[in-house]
Amino acid sequence: MGTYFKAIDRFAAELTRSVVRWRWLVIVASVVIAALFGSNMTNLSFTNNYRVFFSDSNPELNAFLQFQDTYTKNDNVYYVIRPADGKVFSPETLSAVEEITESTRSANGICHADSVISSTADSVSGENTLPSAGLIT
């Protein structure tokens, strides 16, 4: 065995002896360090905004932003509806879904609004036909 591995073995053995000898200090220090790091976790956050990685003068970012201004950007909003009676496909619930879909479509800046009321089920029959029917009729 080379001297490098012997040195690593001596270091590991000495570290183990020190941890065992000073175990209470190691335990208290570990808890204090974990508490300090944990107390700052309230400031930890995640973002899906890629702009935080680029400066305002980045030419690729500016080109992408201009592209989004010219065409559109893909931001999605999802509504989850849970009826009080638990009947998802009751006429009252479906009416509420339709009303929410229509009011969303008429909102400013909305390009497309889709729901179980307005979605279609596509099926292929024959060689080149693609009939569409509503999911809820």
C-alpha positions in Angstrom: 0.0 0.0 0.0 1.4 3.4 -1.0 2.2 6.2 1.4 -0.8 8.2 0.2 -3.2 5.5 1.3 -1.4 5.1 4.6 -1.7 8.8 5.2 -5.5 8.7 4.5 -5.8 5.7 6.9 -4.0 7.6 9.7 -6.2 10.6 9.1 -9.4 8.6 9.2 -8.3 6.8 12.4 -7.3 10.1 14.1 -10.6 11.7 13.0 -12.6 8.8 14.4 -10.7 8.9 17.7 -11.3 12.7 18.0 -15.0 12.4 17.2 -15.4 9.6 19.8 -13.4 11.5 22.4 -15.3 14.8 21.9 -18.6 13.2 21.0 -20.7 15.6 23.1 -19.1 18.6 21.6 -19.5 17.2 18.1 -23.2 16.5 18.8 -23.9 20.0 20.2 -21.9 21.7 17.4 -23.8 19.6 14.8 -27.2 20.6 16.3 -26.2 24.3 16.5 -25.0 24.3 12.9 -28.1 22.5 11.7 -30.3 25.0 13.6 -28.4 27.9 12.1 -28.8 26.6 8.5 -32.4 25.6 9.2 -33.3 29.0 10.6 -32.3 30.6 7.3 -34.4 28.1 5.2 -37.3 30.6 5.2 -35.3 32.7 2.8 -34.9 29.7 0.4 -37.1 29.8 -2.6 -37.3 28.4 -6.1 -38.3 30.2 -9.2 -39.1 29.1 -12.7 -38.2 32.5 -14.0 -35.1 31.9 -16.2 -34.5 35.7 -16.4 -32.7 35.6 -13.0 -29.8 33.9 -14.7 -29.3 36.6 -17.4 -28.5 40.2 -17.3 -30.7 42.8 -18.9 -28.1 43.4 -21.6 -27.9 39.7 -22.6 -28.6 39.6 -26.4 -30.1 36.1 -26.4 -32.5 37.1 -23.6 -33.5 40.3 -25.4 -34.1 38.4 -28.6 -36.3 35.9 -26.8 -38.3 38.6 -25.0 -38.8 40.4 -28.4 -40.0 37.0 -29.8 -42.4 36.6 -26.9 -43.7 40.2 -27.4 -44.2 39.6 -31.1 -46.0 36.2 -30.8 -46.9 35.0 -27.4 -45.6 33.3 -24.3 -46.9 30.2 -22.8 -48.1 30.8 -19.3 -50.8 28.5 -18.1 -53.4 28.8 -15.4 -55.3 25.8 -14.1 -58.6 25.9 -12.2 -59.5 23.0 -10.0 -63.2 22.7 -9.1 -64.4 20.5 -6.3 -68.2 20.4 -6.0 -69.6 20.4 -2.5 -71.9 17.4 -3.4 -69.0 15.5 -4.9 -70.8 15.0 -8.2 -68.4 16.3 -10.8 -70.5 15.6 -13.9 -73.8 17.0 -12.5 -75.5 19.6 -14.7 -74.9 22.3 -12.1 -71.1 21.6 -11.9 -70.8 21.3 -15.7 -72.6 24.6 -16.0 -70.2 26.2 -13.6 -67.2 24.8 -15.6 -68.7 26.2 -18.8 -69.2 29.6 -17.1 -65.7 29.7 -15.8 -64.3 28.7 -19.2 -66.3 31.4 -21.0 -65.3 34.1 -18.5 -61.7 33.1 -18.8 -61.8 33.3 -22.6 -63.2 36.8 -22.4 -60.4 38.0 -20.1 -57.8 40.4 -21.4 -54.6 38.7 -22.7 -56.0 35.2 -22.9 -55.2 33.4 -26.2 -56.9 30.1 -25.5 -59.0 28.6 -22.8 -59.8 25.0 -22.7 -61.9 22.8 -20.4 -63.6 19.5 -20.2 -66.7 21.2 -21.7 -64.9 22.6 -24.8 -62.2 19.8 -25.3 -62.8 17.4 -28.1 -62.0 13.7 -28.4 -60.5 13.0 -31.8 -60.7 9.6 -33.4 -59.5 8.2 -36.7 -61.7 6.0 -38.8 -60.9 5.1 -42.3 -57.9 6.4 -44.1 -58.0 10.2 -43.9 -61.0 11.1 -41.8 -60.6 12.6 -38.3 -64.0 13.2 -36.7 -64.1 15.3 -33.5 -66.8 15.1 -30.9 -67.1 17.0 -27.6 -66.0 15.2 -24.5 -69.2 16.2 -22.7 -72.4 16.4 -24.9 
